[in-house]
Amino acid sequence: MTGTAISFEGVGKTYPKAGGLVTALEGVDLSVPEGSITGIIGRSGAGKSTLLRMVNGLERPTEGRVLVAGHDVGRARGGALRGIRRDVGMIFQHFNLLASRSVRGNVALPLEIAGLPRARIRARVDELIDQVGLTALADRYPAELSGGQKQRVGIARALATGPKVLLSDEATSALDPETTQTVLELLSRINRDLGLTVLLITHEMAVLRDIASHMAVIEAGRIVESGPTYGIFAAPAHATTRRFLSGVTGTALPAFVAARLQPDPPGDPVIRVTFAGAHATDPMLARLATDLGISANILGGTIEEIGARPFGNLLISVPLDRGAETRAFLERHGLTTEVLGHVR
Ligand SMILES: Nc1ncnc2c1ncn2[C@@H]1O[C@H](COP(=O)(O)OP(=O)(O)OP(=O)(O)O)[C@@H](O)[C@H]1O
């Protein structure tokens, strides 16, 4: 990664509403590194679509500016705006394919609009369809395709003009988990092979875990946390990020523990231990037992991979009088700990 593909600088957006204004975005500063897969996560209405649509000029900021490869999108008009749009492809949750056109016809559309000669369109379309693995289905119509196949057509169409940036608006939200994986793998491959920057919006942390090198969390129109995905998963700073994470990283307490959790002693402390970086695979619980003679109860946990690096979360409880010692020992060995409460 060498530079910045997209930057949002003090971006604000208000929409007129009966009797006033609704603020969709406020003070957004965010850099999307060139060649990254950057994901923006937020709840419904947080402002994700508004932010994404500013990158190809479908929305204009009411404050600040959005730069794509150094060009101010909000100020671009006519030919300059068309140029930016050729550099920015987009895929959609509901695919947005033309039902009356075959796979080939859908992929050809942006090239026809760009005025390419017929023979060149034909060759380019074949190449794109091959790239997304749909050669055998090139003459089918959208109604004859599965959701995953439709999204592949959407991806081929978005790549037609050779963009530098691909925007993804909840591209896997309408797909089942297995199909989601195959589409995410395709996006990763395109990012790698073509060096394309991908900016995606999602409400699922699992999507970020699986493919995003960088991420940002948006809430009520503001970015509350951003940075490399691994670092945020390992040490989320904002409560909203933690809430999103609890569903995917085994940080959610099992119901039987949550129901008994008290904020204060006398119960035993429930400790969340996060294993990341160099220490992710260290056998620390075994060492806790052998070195300090403390046996921890395991209440839950997961170990997974984020950006090909191991990452784990373990929920344990230890006797009340050994809590501080346990945390100090684990932290000394490079793990992060947090007391979630106490259980009897
Ligand atoms: N064209 C518009 N006119 C008026 N208000 C709008 C418009 N588009 C979005 N908004 C408002 O701006 C806020 C942010 O909406 P936005 O669609 O960007 O959020 P989102 O995070 O993408 O949500 P979702 O996941 O539901 O699509 C919301 O309060 C929404 O109602």
The ligand as a Gaussian input file, in Angstrom:
#p B3LYP/6-31G(d) Opt

LIG

0 1
 N      -32.312000      11.218000       0.304000
 C      -32.500000      11.404000       1.610000
 N      -33.362000      12.331000       2.072000
 C      -33.558000      12.530000       3.397000
 N      -32.928000      11.833000       4.354000
 C      -32.061000      10.878000       3.974000
 C      -31.801000      10.607000       2.583000
 N      -30.889000       9.595000       2.524000
 C      -30.595000       9.268000       3.791000
 N      -31.283000      10.029000       4.666000
 C      -31.189000       9.972000       6.137000
 O      -29.815000      10.065000       6.491000
 C      -29.483000       9.162000       7.540000
 C      -28.395000       8.197000       7.077000
 O      -28.916000       7.335000       6.073000
 P      -28.063000       6.251000       5.282000
 O      -28.958000       5.612000       4.284000
 O      -26.802000       6.845000       4.808000
 O      -27.727000       5.216000       6.446000
 P      -27.244000       3.697000       6.345000
 O      -26.290000       3.526000       7.455000
 O      -26.770000       3.410000       4.978000
 O      -28.544000       2.892000       6.636000
 P      -29.082000       1.536000       5.947000
 O      -28.124000       0.482000       6.386000
 O      -30.439000       1.388000       6.550000
 O      -29.085000       1.783000       4.487000
 C      -30.769000       8.498000       7.940000
 O      -31.324000       9.212000       9.014000
 C      -31.642000       8.644000       6.710000
 O      -32.998000       8.668000       7.056000

